[in-house]
Each structure stands twice: as C-alpha cells, then as structure tokens.
Amino acid sequence: MKKLLLGNEAVAQGAIDAGLSGVYAYPGTPSTEITEYIQRSKTSKELNIHSQWSVNEKTAMEAALGMSYAGKRAMAVMKHVGLNVAADAFMNMSVSGINGGLVVVVADDPSMHSSQNEQDSRYYGKFAMVPILEPSNQQEAYDITKYAFDLSEILGLPVLIRMVTRLSHSRAGIILGKRIPQNNIKLPKIPTQFQLIPMHARGRYKHLVSIQSDIQENSENSYFNQLIKAPNTSLGIIASGIAYNYLMENFEDADCPYPILKISQYPIPKKPVQYLFDTCKKILVLEDGYPFIEEAISDFLGKNKKIIGRLSGDIPRVGELNPDNIANALGFDVVVDEKLPEIVSKRPPELCVGCAHRDLFDAINELNKEMGSQQVFGDIGCYALGALPPYKSINTLIDMGASITMAKGASDAGIHPSIAIIGDSTFTHSGMTGLLDAVIEKTPITVIISDNSTVAMTGAQDSSASGRLIDICKGIGVEENHLKVITPLHKNLTENINTIRDEINYKGVSVIISQRPCVQLPKEKKEKLKELKKVSLN
C-alpha cells in the first residue's frame, strides 16, 4: 500500500504500524502534525491509541514513560525547545531505561521559522547516551520509526528521532509495511528499575555506560548508515538526515563522483568515517543544524584542516542547509539569493483581523502613555506578534511561561507597574508556578491572561485552560477582588483601560483574564466554549 504523506505523518503512520499504544505531546511547530495525524486516524481510533494533548512536554514525556512502564509502546512528541522543558524526565529515563518501547520524536527548526533558537536536539541524545535516528526522507521517516521501537526494546533505552522543519513539512509517497499488534501489559522484571534513589540509580547508570559499546556496534552495522564508494577521492562527503537529499539534488540521476557516508543513526559510525579520512584528501560534512558530526569526528580523528563544514566556514554557520549552499561548498557556480521576493518582503506576520489580542494591545498602549514603556513582559503564542508594529506593546519574549517570572523579577528589582501578558494554554503549560511564586511573596505584578480558548498559534488545538482559568487562579491564591474578567472588544476599550489601570495600581498580585475566543475557531467549538464558561461562572 502507498500513501502520500508529510514527513511528520510518515512518523505517525510508522508509530501506528509499530504497535503504538499512546502518543503524548504538546503542540509545537514543526512537530504538531505527528499527533494530529494519529488523532485523525481511523486505525488509531479502532485500536484505542491514546492521543490527547498533554499540558506540557514534561508531562508528555513522563506519561509516555508511564505507559512504557506498563509494557506498552509509547511515543513522546515535541519541538526542540519543548525538549528543554522535558529534559529532566528525558535525562533520567535514560538511566532507568524503559520496559515497553519508548520513542521520543523532536522536530528541530533550523533558521527559526517559528522558534526562538536553532537548537540541535542531537546533543540531548548524546548527553543522555541514547541512540539517535535522523531520517533523510519521508520513506525513511516511516521505516525509522518502526525500527526505533524495536531498537528501544532491544537496548532497553528510549530512542530519540530527530526531524527538521523541511522534512516534517514536505510530502512524498510512502510504501507502508505490515502493522504489528500492540504489546500486552507487562510490568518490569526488575522491581527496582524505575526507583532512581541513589542506591539503585548508581547501578542503572553503570549499566547505561556498560552498553554504550552495544549502541555503537548497532550504529556501525545499521542499515540506515551507508558508505557509498566512488572513484574520485579528492573529496569525501558525510551527509546526515535531510542533508543527504540536498546533496543528491546537485547530481543528475543521483550520480555523485565522490565517496559518501550517509548517516541516519548515531552514535556516529567510526569505521566508515575512518575509511573516508584515510582515503580522501578532504572531508566535507553536511548536516542541518549545529556542527554535531563535525565536532564529533574531530574528537576521535583530531582537529584537522582536512575536515570542512560549518566550523570551517565552507557551509554557513547559521540557518538551514539547502541544495544551493551545498552546491557552493562543492565548487559549483550557484548564486544563493537569500532576499525575500518583493511580493512578500513587506508582509511580516500579523494578527488576524478581528483577533482579541488586538483590542487588548490597544488598551495596553493607551496605558503605556501613563505608565511609561518597557514594562510589559510577553510570552510565546500568537500574541507575541504584539512585539511588532503597529502595536509594539510587548518588551520581552524568551520562553514558555517567562512573562510572569520575568515580571516578578523586574518588580523585585523595583519596576512598577510590572505587567505580564500570557496566553491561556501557555499559562497552564508553564505559567502557573510563576504565579504561585508571586502570590507567596505578594509581589506587585499584574498578570493578563489573553484567553482565546485554544492553542491558536499551532492550529487551534484544544487548550487545557478552557473553562478552568478562574478556578486555577483562585486555587493558586489570587484574591477574588483582584481576579477580573474583561472582554477585549473596541466598544469596551475605556472600561478595559480602567480595569487594567486599577489592577496595576494594586500593590499585590492581580490577574486579569482577557477573554474572547479565537476568530478562527469553528462555530461548534465556540458553542462548546460558551457552555464551559457557564459552568465555570456557576
């Protein structure tokens, strides 16, 4: 059977066909379609595969580990910065090991199309000392995912699959294999395996170190790592993941005259690298992301001018790899024009017409005239566009949940008023603990939760906050007199300005919920939200 699938969808289908019992994830571009595909899949519904969104990446990682503990196959999915949130669980489960196969899929975003950085998740895999897999095309995304679950159970470790934006979001025809049945429930054979108190953790860590040679040997013999020999040894090429595809685009009929080592499984296979080093005059390293391979081979071959790539400047140090900058590195005469076409160059991203965030920013900007500028701390979501013209309302954007904690720190330093703007989903993702810090210390900050009742930036997934924000804030300890709800509409502008002004003048913690559903939500979702709102108010 053949299907036309995105790279992300190929991963999802591969997981279903590998006997998946549960996927745990938080929406984040470029990873979102993996979970959405499983949620829409008829097969997934028939098999009762768990696929609800988690509150954040850490809870997703831990829930996936819980399913693995029960002997079932589980997958945790996130974008690269989400792995930072989940790192505590990820690093520790490499020590505990797994029971049922556990695959962690992380989609990196070179060139920062929708992210704060270009972080390369392969370093996390190396840090945790677990196998890493990196597909080069959509078919491999499917095949590698099926293989990853088997590898996880063979080694007793989580396996990291690294995707990148272009592979995640491009389509190709995929040949599907047979689907295997889900695992039965089977508790761990060693009762102390998941008890990472020092007396047990030391033994588990010793075991992790002892099987590194097995992980290396598995990579050396992996079908996904291929040494392709060729007669012209003036140059040897190491290409990982999607870089291999970009490389082959430069040669008609994929006929490259140079020896190539294609890497899609890590640790880096040392034997074929040594072969290239011994037989070729130079080695060009092609990888989308950081110079992970380039640094690693320098570690065991020694620093050598023979090795060229991102570190040497032969490949650009920042941004996505593409066929054109590879062509330049190969000495082909290709002009790389990174300028945006005129038709789109003057069209930066902007909030939708009718978006509730617009009316909130209008109120904030009116108050800025009274309170001064650079005192509004922002967060990750659609409303981050408030940092751009015409609003320029937000002064900071760092990571999920940082608005509240940065506002608190600025207030502790003496800045007043100190205002945090955070979305509803981001608030439940990682804003609640910062609010608790502020409540405990009675810090004079005003937190504005811009509640559009969905995870709008990544495609309008359900928000964990829907119908719960008032109860959550009360439970954290926000005083009822300083917990206000406003409706961000132009007709309410004066009233909303007065409400916000009153609260920023309060010398304690205040929370304003600026509440209006996203304009992109379908009618049936908006009706459902109205019912939730009634329940919440009662």
N, C-alpha and C positions, 0 to 999 in steps of 0.2 A: 504494500500500500504506500502511496506517496501523498504528501501534503505540502502546501506552500505555507511556510511558517517564518515568523520573525525568529532571530536568534534566541530571544527570551522565550518565545513559545516553544521552540525546539527543546530548550532546557526543561520546560514544564512537561512537555509530552514525554520526554525521556524519563523524568521522575515518575510519572504515572505508570509508564510501561515497566519501570524497575520495581514496582510493588510498593509505591509510596502509600503511607497511611495518613500523613499530616504535613502540611506546609504552614510555616509560621513566618510572618513578615510584617513590616511596616512600609507603607507606600513611599517610594523614593525613586525619582528618575535618575538613572536609566534602568531600574530593576523592576518596576511596577508590573509590567505585563506578564511576568512569570506567574505571580499569584493570581492575577485576574484570569489568565487562561485556565488555570486549574479550577477557579470558582465557576467559570462558564462551562466547563467540560461536562458533557453528558455522562461520560465514563466515570469521572470523578464523583459525580452525584450518586451514581449507581453503586459505587464502591464505598460510599460514605467517607471519602477522604476529607479530613478536617482542613478548612481553608479560610477561616475567619481572620480578619486583620488583627494583629496584636497592638497593644497600646504603644509600645516602642520596640526597638531592636533587641534590647537586653531581655525583655520579657519573651520575645520571639525565640531567641537563642536558648533560653532556659527551658521554655515549653518544649522545644524540639528535643532537647536533651532528656526531658522527662518522658517523651514518647519513645525515645531510643532506649531509655532505662527499662521500659516495658517490653523491649524486644522488637518493636515495630520500626519500620524505616521512616525517617523524618527528614525534612529539609527546612533550613532557615534561610531567608532571602532578604537582602538589603542592598543599599548603595554603599559606596566606600566610606563615607563619613558615618553611616549607620554602624559600621563595624567598630568605630571608636566607642560608640555607646554600648555595644555588646562585647567589648574586648575582655571584660572581667570574666564573663562566662566562657568565652572562646578560649582564652589562655588556660583556664583551669580545667576545661573538659579535655584538653589535650593530655593533661596529667591523669585525670580519672579514666580516660578512654570512654568507649561507647559500648552499647550492647547491640541494639538494632542499628543498621547502617544510618549514619548521620552525615548529610552533605550540607555545607554552608556555601551558598551562592552569593557572591558580591560583585556588583556591577560598578566598575570604575568609570570616571568621567574625565578623560584627558581633554584638555582645552577648556574645561569648566563650563560646559554648555548650560548646566543648571546646578552648579555646585560652588562651594567656597574654596575648594582647592583641587589639585590634581592627584591627590594621594594614591599611591600604588599598593594595593592590598596584598601583593605577593610578599611584601616584607612582614606582614602579620603572619602569613603561613610559615615563613622561615622562623620567625620569632617563636611561634607555637610548636615548631618542629613537626609539622604535619604535612602530608602530601598536598601539592597544589596542582591543579589541572587548568589549562588555558586553551580553549578551543580556537581553531583558526578559521572555521566557517560554521555555517548553520548545521550541516550534517554532523560535524564533529561535536557541536554543542549537544545534539541529541545522543550520539554514541557515548560521549564522555560522561554524560550524566548517568546513563545506565551503568557504565563501568565504575563510576565513582562510588555507588552504593556497594557494589561487590568489593571494591578495594577497601572501603571503610570497614566492612565486616572481616575481611581477611587480616587486616592490620590491627583491628580493634581501636581505630582512631577516627576522629572527624576528618573529612576531606574538604578542602577549600577549592571551589571552582571560581576562577576569575573571568568575568566578562568585561567588555568595554563598550562604550556607547554605540559605535558604528556597527558592531556585531549584534548587539542587543536589538537594534532598531532597523536592521535591514533583513529582507526576505530572501528565501531560496527554497527550492524543492527539497523535501526531506523524505528519504526512504525509511519507513518505520519497520521496526522489528517486532518480535513477539512480546506480548505483555506477560510478565510473571506475576503470580499471586502474591498478595500481601503476607508478611510474616504473621505467625501466630504470637500471642502474648507469651513471653518467656523472660522471667526475671533473671538478673545477673547470677552467674555461677558463684562468683566470689562476693559474699555479702558486704564486705568492707570496701569494695571497689570504688564506690562513689562517696565514701566518707573521707573527705580531704582534711582531716585533722593531721597534724604533723607526723604522728607515728605511722599513719597509713600513706600519707602523701609522699613521704620520702621514698617509700618502696615503689609507688606508682611512677614517680619521677625517674627513679633509677631504671625502671622498665622502659619508659619513654626513650631515654638515652640509649639503652641497650638495643632497641630495634631500629635505630637510625640507619644501620648498615642494611637492614632489610628494605627500608624505604628507598635507600639509594639504589640498591640492586634492582628493585621493582622499576625504578625510573630508567635505569640503564637498559633494561630489557623491554621497555614499554613500546607497544605498537604505535603509540601517538608521538614518539620521538623517532625521527627518521633521518639517517645520514644518506644524502643523495650525492654520489660521487660524480665528478665531471673532470674533463681533461685540463681545463685552464686553472692552474693552481696559483696564478698571480694574486688571486683573492679567494678567500673562503668566507662564507656568509653563515651567520647564525641568525635565524629568524624565529621569533616566538609568536604564538597566537595569530592574531589578525595580520601581523606584520608579514607573515609568510604569504598571505593572499596579496597584499600590496606589492610585495617583491615580484611575484609571478605575473602581475599585471604589466610589468615592464618588459616582458619577454613574449614574443609571439609563440603561440602553441605551448606556452609554459616551458620553453626550451632555454633554460639558463646555462650558460657555459661554465659557471663556477660551481664548485662543491658547496652544498647547502646542508646545514644541520637545522632541521625543523624541530623546535621544542614546543611541546604542549603538555609535558608532565615534568614536575620538579620534585626533588632537587635536580639541579642541572646534571645531565648525564656526562660524566667526566671523560669517559673513553673516547667518544666521538669528538669532543672538544679538543682533546689532546691530539687526535689524528689531524684535525684541521690545523692546529698550531704547528705540528711537525712537518706538514706537507705544503702549507700555503704561505706565501710571502706576507700577506696581511689578512686580518680577520675583521670583517665588518659585522657589527652587532646591531640588529634591527629589532626593536621592541617598543610597543605602545605604552608609554608611561615613564617611570623612572629608569635609570640605568642599572636595573637589578641584575641582569645577566652580566653586563659589562663589568660591574664591580665584583661579582662572584667569581668570574673566570680569572680576573686579575688577582684574586685571593689565592687561587691554587696554581696559577701559572706565573705569578709575579707581575708587577707593573711593567708594561712593555709597550713601546710605541707601535708595535705590530698590531695591537688591538685598537680599533677605531669604532666610534659610535657617538653617542650623546656626550660622553665625557670629553672626547677629543674635539668636539665641535663639528664633526663631519655630518652629524644629524642634529637638528635643532634641539636644544636642551629642554625647551618648554613646548607645550601644545601637542596636538595629535600627530601621530605619524600618518603619512599618506603616500600614495604612489609617486607623487611629484618630488617630495623631498628625498625619497629613496632613490629616484632617478638621478637627482643631483649628486648624491653620495656615490653612485655608480659611474659618474662622469658623463652621463647623458646630458644633452643640451636642452634642459626644460626650464622654462621661466615659471617660478612659483609666485603667483599673484594672490596675496592674502587679503587684498582690499575687497570690501563688500561691493556688490554691484550697486550702481546708483539708485536703482529702483527700490532697494531695501535699506540702503545705508542711512537714510534719515527716518527710519521707522523702528525706534527702540521698543522693547516690550512695554505694554501699558495695561492698566486695569481695564476690565470690561466696562462698556457703557452700562450705567445703572448699578455698578458694584457698590455694596455698602461701605467698603473701605474708603471710597472717595468722599462720602459725606462725613465720615469720621475724621479724615485728614483736613477737611475744610474747617471743622471745629477746632482741631489741634492748632492749625495755622493761625486762626484768629486769636487763640490764647497765647501763641508764641509772641505776638506783638506786645503782650503784657508781661510775660514771664521771662522773655529772652530766648535765645536759640541754644542749640546743642545740649538739650536736657531730655531728649526723648530717645529711649533705648528700644531698638527694634529686634525682630526675631525672624525666623525662617518661615516663609509662606508667601502667598500672593501679595500680601500687604507689604512685603519687603520692597515692592515697587514704589512705595511711598518715599523711598530714599532718592528717587529720580525726579526730574522735572515732570509735571509742573508743581508737584507738591513739596518735595524736599523736606518732608516732615520728620523723617527718621534719621538719627545720627549714628547708630551703630547696628551692625549685622554680623554676628560672629558664629554662633551655632545654636542648635535647637535648645530653647529654654533660657538662653543667656540674657534675654531682655530683663527679666525680673532680678536675677542675681547681680547683673551689672548696675541696674538702677539702685539696688540695695547698697552696693559698694560705693557708688557715687554719692548716695545720701549719707553713708557713714563718713565720707570724706568732707561733707558739709554742703553739698549741692542741694538746693531746694528751689523750685519743685523738681522732683526726680520721677519721671514717668516711664513706665514700661508698656509697650504695645506687643501683644502676643495673640496668636490665633487660638481657636478653641481646641483643635487637635494637637497643636504644639504645646498647649498648656497641659493637657493630660499626658503627653509624651514625656515632657521633662521640665515643665514649669511649676508643678505643684510643690516640689520640695523647696524651690527657691521662695515661694510664697510662704511656706511654713517657717523658713528662716526669718523672714521679715516679720511675721506675726509674733514669733517668740520674742524678738527684740523690739517689737512695736516701732519698727523703722518707718519714718515718714515718707512712704512712697505711694504712688497711685498706679495701680495695675489696670490697664484697659485690655479686656479680653475681646478681641474683634471676632465675634461668633457668627460665622456664616454657615454653621451647621454641617460642614463637610470638610474633607481633605481636598480642597479645591485645586491646589497647585498641581497635583499629580493625577487628576482625572475624576474628582468628585466621589472618592471612596467614602464610606460611612465614617463619621467621626465618633470616637469613643466618648466624647464630651456631650453629645446630643442629649438634651433633657436632664443633664446631671450637674451642670456648672454651679448653680446656686447651692445645691446640697454639698458639693465638694468644697466650695469656698466656706460655707458655714462650718463644715466638719473640720476644716483646717484651722478655723478660729477667727475668721474675718467677722468683725462686728456687724450685726444686721443693719444698723443705722448707716454704715459706710459700705454697704453692698448694694449697688444701684444697677438698674437695667435701663438702657436707653435704646431708642430705635433710630438708627442713622438714616434719616431722610432730610432732604433740604428744608421741608416745611418745619422740621423740629430743630433747625440749626441753633436758634437763640436759646431754646430750652436746654439743648445738649451742652452748649457752651457754659451755661450757668451751672449745670450739674457737675461738669468736669472741673470748673473753677472752684466750686465749693469743696470738692474732694481733694484737689491738690493743695488746698489751704489747710486741710486737716493734718494735724501733727501725729499721724499714726498711719496704719495700713488701710488703704481704701481700695476697693475693687469696683470697676465699672464694666458691666457686660454690655457691649455694643452689639445688639442682636438683630440680625436680618439675614434670611437665607441667601445663599449664593444665587445670583441671577441665572446661572447655567443649570441649576437643579431642575429635573423634570417635575411636572405638576404633582404626580403621585408621591414623590418624595417630600415635596413641600407640605402636602396634606398630612402625611405621616408625622412630620415635624410639628405641625400645629397641635396634633393630639398629644405628642410628647410634652409640648410646652404647657398644655392644660394640666397634665398630670404633675409636672414639676411645680407649677404655681399652687396646686392644691396640697 
